[in-house]
Amino acid sequence: MGYERDGDVYVYDLGQKKETRLTSDATPTAYNGHFDWVYEEEFGQAQAWNWSPDGRHIAYWRLDESAEPVVQFSDFSGHHPDWAQIRIPQPGDSNPR
């Protein structure tokens, strides 16, 4: 089985009960195996990896959103306000590479 965790791609051999990390170059702005919100919305899926038809290989997307501007969202619905900062391109900004 395969999965993405913390921006890196892994496979797990159920027979041997062994995890293998396939990538190790994730950063806070560049990651493997999952889409950011733009591509997730456009492609209709969050998983950015898939097995080859014979199940021997994995193909995955690597996204780098470092060029996107940081936008702050405010949430005043709770007792105390909360703020989240995420990278979201506005019209004219670059999209993730």
Secondary structure as the mmCIF struct_conf table of DSSP 4:
data_model
#
loop_
_struct_conf.conf_type_id
_struct_conf.id
_struct_conf.beg_label_comp_id
_struct_conf.beg_label_asym_id
_struct_conf.beg_label_seq_id
_struct_conf.end_label_comp_id
_struct_conf.end_label_asym_id
_struct_conf.end_label_seq_id
STRN STRN1 GLY A 2 ARG A 5
TURN_TY1_P TURN_TY1_P1 ASP A 6 GLY A 7
STRN STRN2 ASP A 8 ASP A 13
TURN_TY1_P TURN_TY1_P2 LEU A 14 LYS A 17
STRN STRN3 LYS A 18 ARG A 21
BEND BEND1 PRO A 28 THR A 29
STRN STRN4 ALA A 30 ASN A 32
BEND BEND2 GLY A 33 GLY A 33
STRN STRN5 HIS A 34 HIS A 34
HELX_RH_AL_P HELX_RH_AL_P1 TRP A 37 PHE A 43
TURN_TY1_P TURN_TY1_P3 GLY A 44 GLY A 44
BEND BEND3 ALA A 46 ALA A 46
STRN STRN6 GLN A 47 GLN A 47
STRN STRN7 TRP A 49 TRP A 51
TURN_TY1_P TURN_TY1_P4 PRO A 53 ASP A 54
BEND BEND4 GLY A 55 ARG A 56
STRN STRN8 ILE A 58 TYR A 60
STRN STRN9 ARG A 62 ASP A 64
TURN_TY1_P TURN_TY1_P5 SER A 66 ALA A 67
BEND BEND5 GLU A 68 GLU A 68
HELX_LH_PP_P HELX_LH_PP_P1 PRO A 69 PRO A 69
STRN STRN10 VAL A 70 ASP A 75
BEND BEND6 SER A 77 HIS A 80
STRN STRN11 ASP A 82 ARG A 87
HELX_LH_PP_P HELX_LH_PP_P2 PRO A 89 GLN A 90
TURN_TY1_P TURN_TY1_P6 PRO A 91 GLY A 92
BEND BEND7 ASP A 93 ASP A 93
HELX_LH_PP_P HELX_LH_PP_P3 SER A 94 PRO A 96
#
